[in-house]
Amino acid sequence: MIGSAVESACDRWARFKPIVTGEDYLASLRGRNITCYLFGERVPEPVDNPLIRPSINALKATYDLAIEDPELATALSPLTGTRVNRFLHIVEGPDDLVRKNRMQRRLGQITGTCFQRCAGLDTISVLHSITYDIDAKYGTDYHQRYLEFLKQAQAHNVIIAAGMTDPKGDRSKRPHEQADPDMFMHVTRRTPEGLYVSGAKAHMTGGLNSHWICVMPTMNLMAEDRDYAVVGMVPADAEGLTFIYGRQSCDTRALESGKIDQGNAQFAGQETLVVFDDVFIPWEHVFMDGEYEFAQDMVSRFTAYHRASYVCKTGLGDVMIGAAATIAEYNGVEAVSHIKDKLVEMTHLNETIYSSGIASSHEAEALPSGIFINDATLANVCKHNVTRFPYEIARLAQDLAGGAMVTLPSETDFNHEVAGPLLQKYFKGREDIPVEQRVRILRLIESMTLGRNAVGYLTESMHGAGSPQAQRIQLLRTMEVEKKKNLAKKLADIPVKVIA
């Protein structure tokens, strides 16, 4: 590892060079000597690994967009007075949340996959308010620590990953009741310089591709869980970190010759299991230590932000609709009424997701620290829609694609001297459309509905930011049923109940 075990906060920042362009970002990932395992072997340089590189390209797009469209992807920082990447910006009002959603949709359109940066963005917003609230109760200095860290993060233009989900072990037991304490991230010891944590964070999106990882609680905690109530920032190359790369369907196609069979060879998502073995965090980068009663608020606020962030899936939906319309055109059936009706249905579902997410941003409310947070009810409606509608959009795309989507021979066969001409003849659609173009769009639909990028479009839509029941629980809490019963009773001339 580059970082030593007791590296100070200043020393840690001194290792980072400011990033401006996407190429700068790629350079910043090289030479970190990170411990990462894939297929039972340590990866010497993740940037150059053909299976990992598409996920890095997706994050590179967040830097490229900031240069290409600064109005959309940057914002004026109240901390530095300069324009910063919107993924590092403090939410100062509803308009910031709306612009964030528009940026997320655009990046979904560009990459067709998970671009891995939203959880870190939403963590930045949560930390602003939670550190402020803890300080107000206990007189701590977490908020100032956080602001100083964020100034440095903005100045260096780094990527922050969110480490929230713990392995959890026996789900019937609290963190302090687990047979193995490492099932939840916890403090192992404290020194004058800082504290040490052990445990793991599961399903971490883009952690390997990030510069910093924020560890934080995954659930509400009790007094007995005090050592599990820890929030802090850790460099991705810190001593004691181990990344174990997660598999994705059809991922080894990236290791084959040719790119057509990948469907989307440029971009992909990424999840890893990240193991923390007695990892040091200097006090300057610790933003919660034992204040267990704030864990629930932290999780609730994170979900309000992050469930609205799933408007990013409408960008992927735009790609999916475009691919379905393209294969209909290549098959010569774009004018058929039921084909057009299915495209309309796909669009209706996609825009329903977006409308609930963007509405939650427009309806944002201020928090005591001065920043704004999405309307929780509408944010949960957005995410609940996301657990359903992409699956129907994907089903309709498969319907329009036809069986060839899953029976296509390999790119190698299409290039074979004997098999190739036969495939060129029998996989022909419209006469004026090259067979290769038809194959490419079918492979894209396959990738997004069954292959590697189905992770970002379908499974993440189901479980990311909480599985469906989590949104229903939150909606139950915010549905104000007694208030609505009174509305009905008043019109029916029935005495109403006074709500405290």
VOGU-3710 file (C-alpha; in Angstrom, 3 decimals, decimal comma):
1> migsavesac> 0,000/0,000/0,000  1,075/3,593/-0,619  -0,511/4,884/2,588  1,141/3,977/5,895  -0,950/2,808/8,842  -0,700/6,045/10,862  -0,568/8,554/8,024  -1,832/11,998/9,087  -4,702/13,767/7,355  -2,294/16,262/5,775
11> drwarfkpiv> 0,000/13,516/4,546  -2,911/11,688/3,020  -4,034/14,713/1,024  -0,435/15,463/-0,017  -0,433/12,244/-2,046  -3,219/13,525/-4,327  -2,762/15,721/-7,359  -5,694/17,866/-8,533  -7,728/16,199/-11,272  -9,164/18,201/-14,157
21> tgedylaslr> -9,768/15,893/-17,095  -10,835/12,310/-17,584  -7,271/11,475/-18,564  -6,071/12,987/-15,276  -8,496/10,672/-13,512  -7,088/7,611/-15,259  -3,579/8,681/-14,284  -4,662/9,142/-10,658  -5,602/5,463/-10,411  -2,245/4,136/-11,550
31> grnitcylfg> 0,520/2,933/-9,274  -1,574/2,702/-6,112  -0,547/-0,895/-5,374  -4,078/-1,724/-4,243  -4,796/-5,261/-3,090  -7,536/-6,475/-5,427  -8,437/-10,070/-6,255  -10,228/-11,266/-9,385  -10,550/-14,903/-10,467  -8,302/-16,004/-7,610
41> ervpepvdnp> -5,399/-13,778/-8,592  -4,189/-10,388/-7,446  -4,729/-7,735/-10,119  -1,409/-5,934/-10,755  -2,891/-2,754/-12,278  -6,705/-2,481/-12,352  -6,663/0,353/-14,910  -5,166/-1,972/-17,504  -7,369/-4,985/-16,754  -9,784/-5,448/-19,697
51> lirpsinalk> -12,580/-6,683/-17,428  -12,254/-3,788/-14,971  -11,490/-0,962/-17,420  -15,074/-0,447/-18,718  -16,207/0,411/-15,173  -13,388/2,939/-14,904  -14,448/4,440/-18,229  -17,930/5,023/-16,790  -16,476/7,121/-13,970  -14,179/8,898/-16,402
61> atydlaiedp> -17,360/10,105/-18,120  -18,261/12,118/-15,007  -15,094/14,178/-15,529  -15,565/14,464/-19,278  -19,133/15,729/-18,882  -18,003/18,446/-16,462  -15,788/19,841/-19,218  -18,266/19,324/-22,065  -21,301/20,692/-20,196  -20,206/22,691/-17,118
71> elatalsplt> -23,659/24,223/-16,675  -25,043/20,741/-16,074  -22,178/18,922/-14,382  -20,498/21,625/-12,275  -21,651/24,093/-9,622  -20,309/27,113/-7,750  -19,014/25,893/-4,399  -19,950/27,956/-1,327  -16,790/26,617/0,327  -14,193/27,610/-2,264
81> gtrvnrflhi> -15,977/30,168/-4,436  -14,953/28,203/-7,524  -16,818/25,839/-9,826  -16,545/22,207/-8,771  -17,798/18,908/-10,108  -21,471/18,568/-9,176  -20,691/15,186/-7,633  -18,809/17,105/-4,902  -21,285/19,933/-4,438  -23,306/20,804/-1,324
91> vegpddlvrk> -27,039/20,924/-1,999  -27,967/24,582/-1,424  -31,556/24,418/-2,691  -34,125/22,491/-4,708  -32,548/23,672/-7,958  -29,310/21,877/-7,077  -31,225/18,629/-6,637  -33,072/19,130/-9,929  -29,804/19,776/-11,772  -28,292/16,729/-10,090
101> nrmqrrlgqi> -31,159/14,572/-11,412  -30,755/15,965/-14,923  -27,027/15,228/-14,788  -27,701/11,684/-13,599  -30,090/11,027/-16,448  -27,598/12,422/-18,955  -24,800/10,198/-17,653  -27,125/7,195/-17,876  -27,721/8,085/-21,514  -23,982/8,425/-22,169
111> tgtcfqrcag> -22,840/5,220/-20,458  -25,869/2,908/-20,553  -24,791/1,580/-17,168  -24,099/2,511/-13,550  -21,527/5,314/-13,442  -20,885/4,549/-9,763  -20,722/8,021/-8,274  -24,206/8,747/-6,912  -23,864/7,049/-3,520  -20,786/9,137/-2,751
121> ldtisvlhsi> -22,576/12,300/-3,867  -25,523/11,562/-1,605  -23,190/10,776/1,292  -21,696/14,265/0,974  -25,128/15,782/1,501  -25,941/13,512/4,451  -22,677/14,266/6,237  -23,301/18,005/6,067  -26,509/17,784/8,078  -25,637/14,886/10,398
131> tydidakygt> -22,330/16,359/11,570  -24,102/19,668/12,207  -26,800/17,942/14,280  -24,300/15,924/16,342  -22,296/19,061/17,089  -25,472/20,879/18,170  -26,189/18,170/20,746  -22,713/17,301/21,987  -20,504/20,292/21,194  -18,213/18,173/19,006
141> dyhqrylefl> -16,336/19,559/16,002  -17,402/16,993/13,392  -19,016/19,587/11,122  -15,864/21,669/10,794  -13,818/18,526/10,170  -16,261/17,562/7,441  -16,139/21,009/5,800  -12,343/20,957/5,798  -12,342/17,516/4,209  -14,856/18,579/1,566
151> kqaqahnvii> -12,796/21,663/0,688  -9,851/19,389/-0,010  -12,024/16,938/-1,927  -13,341/19,740/-4,126  -9,881/21,229/-4,647  -8,444/17,863/-5,676  -11,612/16,833/-7,591  -11,577/13,297/-6,210  -14,176/10,532/-6,226  -15,745/9,439/-2,941
161> aagmtdpkgd> -17,374/6,018/-2,652  -20,005/5,176/-0,062  -19,375/2,190/2,207  -22,760/1,624/3,825  -23,860/-2,009/3,450  -22,387/-4,393/6,028  -22,382/-8,190/5,539  -24,836/-8,332/8,528  -24,256/-11,992/9,444  -27,237/-13,324/11,422
171> rskrpheqad> -30,032/-10,905/10,474  -31,954/-11,726/13,656  -29,173/-10,261/15,822  -28,025/-6,692/16,462  -24,420/-5,736/15,569  -23,165/-6,200/19,138  -24,846/-9,624/19,324  -23,068/-11,156/16,324  -20,815/-14,152/16,928  -18,257/-12,437/14,682
181> pdmfmhvtrr> -18,025/-8,688/15,391  -16,658/-8,076/11,886  -20,117/-8,683/10,392  -20,595/-4,941/10,979  -17,953/-2,237/10,649  -16,697/-1,311/14,111  -13,980/0,560/15,973  -11,245/-1,762/17,232  -9,145/0,801/19,099  -8,584/4,508/19,579
191> tpeglyvsga> -5,265/6,351/19,856  -4,272/10,023/20,187  -3,853/10,119/16,378  -7,139/8,509/15,385  -9,134/5,296/15,443  -8,974/1,909/13,738  -11,849/0,007/12,125  -12,394/-3,588/11,073  -15,157/-5,302/9,157  -16,275/-5,217/5,548
201> kahmtgglns> -18,529/-3,300/3,206  -20,467/-5,373/0,699  -21,718/-4,607/-2,817  -19,665/-1,401/-2,840  -20,296/0,403/-6,101  -17,158/1,804/-7,686  -15,025/1,482/-4,553  -11,982/0,232/-6,425  -12,298/3,117/-8,891  -12,562/5,790/-6,186
211> hwicvmptmn> -10,008/7,811/-4,275  -11,752/7,838/-0,889  -14,265/5,562/0,824  -16,688/6,849/3,447  -17,563/4,182/6,007  -20,867/4,671/7,833  -23,570/2,714/9,674  -25,994/0,616/7,672  -28,915/0,647/10,156  -30,275/2,190/13,344
221> lmaedrdyav> -28,135/1,370/16,372  -28,527/0,947/20,137  -26,330/2,035/23,032  -24,739/-1,422/23,049  -23,731/-0,822/19,403  -21,740/2,293/20,235  -18,517/1,018/18,668  -20,421/0,375/15,437  -21,521/4,015/15,216  -18,555/5,230/13,216
231> vgmvpadaeg> -18,263/7,472/10,161  -14,950/8,301/8,548  -13,035/8,761/5,319  -10,414/6,258/4,193  -8,191/6,482/1,084  -8,864/3,596/-1,276  -5,189/2,653/-1,110  -4,969/2,695/2,709  -3,094/-0,078/4,470  -5,406/-2,884/5,551
241> ltfiygrqsc> -7,885/-2,644/2,662  -8,585/-5,621/0,392  -10,930/-5,519/-2,617  -12,495/-8,704/-3,968  -14,076/-8,056/-7,356  -17,670/-9,156/-7,971  -18,716/-11,237/-10,984  -21,275/-10,030/-13,513  -23,149/-12,061/-16,084  -21,166/-12,451/-19,324
251> dtralesgki> -18,276/-10,412/-17,889  -15,578/-12,611/-19,431  -16,677/-11,544/-22,902  -14,421/-8,558/-22,181  -11,496/-10,992/-22,240  -12,395/-12,406/-25,663  -11,167/-11,107/-28,984  -13,482/-8,590/-30,563  -15,961/-6,231/-28,899  -19,323/-6,846/-30,557
261> dqgnaqfagq> -20,393/-9,695/-28,265  -20,050/-7,440/-25,220  -22,935/-5,292/-26,417  -21,521/-2,246/-24,632  -17,756/-2,630/-24,730  -17,036/0,907/-23,527  -18,806/1,062/-20,165  -19,811/-1,162/-17,260  -20,595/-0,979/-13,569  -18,626/-2,430/-10,690
271> etlvvfddvf> -19,209/-3,868/-7,233  -16,642/-5,226/-4,800  -16,460/-6,676/-1,328  -14,108/-4,348/0,565  -12,462/-5,804/3,662  -11,098/-3,487/6,364  -8,441/-5,083/8,554  -7,591/-2,679/11,382  -7,634/0,349/9,062  -6,520/3,698/10,507
281> ipwehvfmdg> -8,589/6,894/10,260  -7,060/10,131/11,620  -9,348/12,140/13,896  -9,580/14,903/11,292  -11,397/12,436/9,022  -13,718/10,981/11,682  -17,261/12,412/11,555  -19,048/10,142/14,052  -17,647/8,075/16,893  -20,159/6,516/19,240
291> eyefaqdmvs> -23,144/8,831/18,679  -25,324/5,824/17,947  -28,656/7,664/18,153  -27,831/9,561/14,938  -27,354/6,400/12,850  -31,047/6,088/12,036  -31,312/9,698/10,877  -28,214/9,207/8,761  -29,665/6,165/7,027  -33,068/7,843/6,545
301> rftayhrasy> -31,548/10,959/5,014  -29,254/8,940/2,803  -32,211/6,986/1,436  -34,189/10,182/0,777  -31,351/11,485/-1,374  -30,315/8,192/-2,906  -33,729/6,839/-3,824  -34,351/10,002/-5,847  -30,937/9,505/-7,456  -32,369/6,457/-9,182
311> vcktglgdvm> -33,676/8,766/-11,880  -30,345/7,756/-13,423  -32,160/4,614/-14,575  -34,264/6,755/-16,903  -31,071/7,532/-18,793  -30,508/3,810/-19,205  -34,190/3,512/-20,098  -33,689/6,068/-22,868  -30,935/3,842/-24,269  -33,153/0,758/-23,934
321> igaaatiaey> -36,056/2,460/-25,743  -33,674/3,646/-28,449  -32,283/0,143/-28,897  -35,780/-1,360/-29,120  -36,843/1,229/-31,686  -33,661/0,612/-33,677  -34,083/-3,161/-33,890  -37,707/-2,655/-34,971  -36,433/-0,374/-37,732  -33,706/-2,856/-38,726
331> ngveavshik> -36,350/-5,601/-38,902  -38,570/-3,408/-41,070  -41,487/-3,249/-38,628  -41,132/0,221/-37,144  -44,460/1,372/-38,622  -46,520/-1,528/-37,221  -49,085/-0,263/-34,717  -48,364/-2,697/-31,876  -44,637/-1,964/-32,173  -45,270/1,752/-31,772
341> dklvemthln> -47,641/1,076/-28,888  -44,970/-0,897/-27,028  -42,490/1,951/-27,478  -45,106/4,338/-26,098  -45,591/2,069/-23,075  -41,836/1,947/-22,479  -41,673/5,733/-22,647  -44,632/6,120/-20,280  -42,969/3,902/-17,671  -39,610/5,613/-18,042
351> etiyssgias> -41,037/9,111/-17,660  -43,123/8,016/-14,673  -39,883/7,148/-12,883  -38,347/10,489/-13,805  -41,383/12,534/-12,846  -41,539/11,177/-9,301  -37,802/11,646/-8,803  -37,669/15,169/-10,168  -40,803/16,067/-8,176  -39,078/14,967/-4,962
361> sheaealpsg> -36,265/17,389/-5,777  -38,604/20,283/-6,532  -40,369/19,594/-3,205  -37,116/19,551/-1,204  -37,047/20,972/2,312  -34,328/22,734/4,286  -32,435/21,037/7,129  -30,978/22,840/10,175  -27,479/22,837/8,665  -28,771/24,948/5,766
371> ifindatlan> -28,789/22,353/3,005  -31,861/20,805/1,377  -33,163/17,239/1,227  -35,564/15,520/-1,181  -39,179/14,995/-0,220  -38,953/11,523/1,345  -42,345/10,259/0,185  -41,780/11,145/-3,462  -38,201/9,842/-3,338  -39,494/6,490/-2,113
381> vckhnvtrfp> -42,189/6,464/-4,806  -39,437/7,053/-7,378  -37,335/4,168/-6,126  -40,337/1,861/-5,786  -41,182/2,583/-9,419  -37,585/1,744/-10,279  -37,905/-1,694/-8,661  -40,641/-2,500/-11,209  -40,642/-0,454/-14,396  -37,162/-1,211/-15,814
391> yeiarlaqdl> -38,084/-4,907/-15,766  -41,167/-4,233/-17,891  -39,199/-1,940/-20,207  -36,584/-4,693/-20,573  -39,297/-7,297/-21,244  -40,780/-5,158/-23,998  -37,320/-4,603/-25,500  -36,758/-8,354/-25,574  -40,182/-8,753/-27,169  -39,230/-6,366/-29,965
401> aggamvtlps> -35,740/-7,847/-30,337  -36,933/-11,396/-30,991  -35,180/-14,672/-30,306  -32,033/-13,764/-32,214  -30,972/-11,733/-29,188  -30,084/-14,971/-27,378  -29,260/-17,280/-30,304  -26,679/-15,167/-32,122  -23,428/-16,961/-32,910  -20,203/-15,345/-31,735
411> etdfnhevag> -18,371/-12,502/-33,426  -15,651/-15,012/-34,285  -18,172/-17,095/-36,219  -19,312/-14,065/-38,171  -15,678/-13,536/-39,192  -15,065/-17,199/-40,088  -14,307/-17,957/-43,740  -16,995/-20,649/-43,993  -19,557/-19,779/-41,317  -19,293/-16,035/-41,863
421> pllqkyfkgr> -20,926/-15,789/-45,304  -23,753/-18,080/-44,166  -24,419/-15,905/-41,136  -24,276/-12,757/-43,231  -26,967/-14,267/-45,472  -29,341/-15,672/-42,868  -29,120/-12,922/-40,226  -30,046/-10,248/-42,740  -32,910/-7,942/-41,823  -33,736/-4,945/-43,983
431> edipveqrvr> -31,762/-4,972/-47,210  -30,210/-1,546/-46,625  -29,004/-2,321/-43,067  -25,619/-4,055/-42,662  -25,871/-7,325/-40,735  -23,185/-6,151/-38,319  -25,328/-3,200/-37,230  -28,262/-5,520/-36,549  -26,015/-7,823/-34,525  -24,567/-4,911/-32,550
441> ilrliesmtl> -27,961/-3,574/-31,459  -29,149/-7,077/-30,519  -26,040/-7,547/-28,395  -26,685/-4,217/-26,675  -30,215/-5,298/-25,758  -28,844/-8,623/-24,543  -26,214/-6,871/-22,411  -28,723/-4,531/-20,762  -31,387/-7,172/-20,091  -29,393/-10,375/-19,500
451> grnavgylte> -25,700/-9,581/-19,596  -23,186/-7,439/-17,802  -25,129/-4,186/-17,876  -28,318/-5,863/-16,650  -26,667/-5,441/-13,239  -26,873/-1,671/-13,573  -30,286/-1,575/-15,210  -32,217/-4,363/-13,493  -30,715/-5,850/-10,315  -29,447/-2,504/-9,016
461> smhgagspqa> -32,903/-1,122/-9,732  -34,352/-3,812/-7,485  -31,920/-3,755/-4,559  -29,868/-0,562/-4,777  -30,780/2,051/-2,123  -32,945/-0,566/-0,462  -35,075/-3,447/-1,696  -38,783/-2,863/-2,447  -40,059/-3,529/1,064  -37,775/-0,812/2,437
471> qriqllrtme> -39,617/1,785/0,369  -42,996/0,427/1,431  -42,005/0,688/5,096  -40,965/4,296/4,575  -44,159/5,088/2,667  -46,159/3,625/5,545  -44,417/6,067/7,881  -45,072/9,119/5,716  -48,482/8,417/4,161  -50,379/10,499/6,802
481> vekkknlakk> -53,344/8,170/6,758  -55,056/9,797/9,756  -54,940/13,170/8,037  -56,453/11,634/4,908  -59,166/9,882/6,910  -60,120/13,253/8,353  -60,411/14,713/4,853  -62,885/11,976/3,949  -64,795/12,276/7,238  -65,170/16,016/6,837
491> ladipvkvia> -66,803/15,611/3,422  -69,016/12,816/4,761  -70,030/15,016/7,732  -68,437/12,681/10,290  -66,647/14,109/13,364  -62,909/14,277/12,737  -60,090/13,260/15,033  -57,712/15,989/16,200  -54,176/15,140/15,135  -51,472/16,255/17,550
//
